[in-house]
């Protein structure tokens, strides 16, 4: 290709390309203008048109249901009272055969005091019996001539004598009949704090001992007789010491059911300590 020929052929081609492109650019600009105008028109219509309120929500429907009836009350429990207990029948008392009275104690060797002096007013006054460390206490019992028991039974009663004699079969104290302890309204008393002080046997080996004696007390309160019932430890002189101690004492007399002085016999327990 020669240089002279090239420009002659290129010029018409370029001219044709540019001639074709000019109408295409005009159409594009027209399209853009139409689009912008349509948008502006739509925006204007949208702004000019009144905004409609949103539709109201549908009304709320409320259905009132009837409450369920309360359950019927439970029936009250029926309380059955317990059966009444059967009454207890008291046992029929069986009459016991009267037991034979216990045998009275036999009379031992008695130590008789001197004759009863004239009673004074002080001896007849009631004296409260007081125990001391050397005296355990006073008991009571009954002795009788011909008795075989070693010790008189508790609450022993005297057997009445035949009706023809009109007297009781009891031991006598200087001619006075003895009243059983069960028939006394007040037992004899001894108003001394330490009645047997100084009577501890000098030849005794033990330092502590006990002795029991039966003391017959006259209506005036003087001692009529003393009988040794027991001593522990034996054969050390405690029984004789208790007998000698009680033989020289004077008691406030016992009183019968009528409140009168009476003769009686009581058991005396004595405790010796060195």
Secondary structure, DSSP 4 states (H G I P E B T S, - for coil): --HHHHHHHHHHHHHHHHHHHHHHHHHHHHHHHHHHHHHHHHHHHHHHSPPPPPPPPPPPP--PPPPPPPPPPPPPPPPPPPPPPPPPPPPPPPPPPPPPPPPPBPP------PPPPPPPHHHHS-------TTEEEE----B-TT--BSSPPTT--PPBPPTTT-SB---EETTEEBPPGGGEEE--B---SSTTTT-S-TT-S-SEEEEEEEEEE-TTSBEEEEEEEEEESSSSSHHHHHHHHHHT-BPBPEEETTS-EEBEEEEEEEEEE-
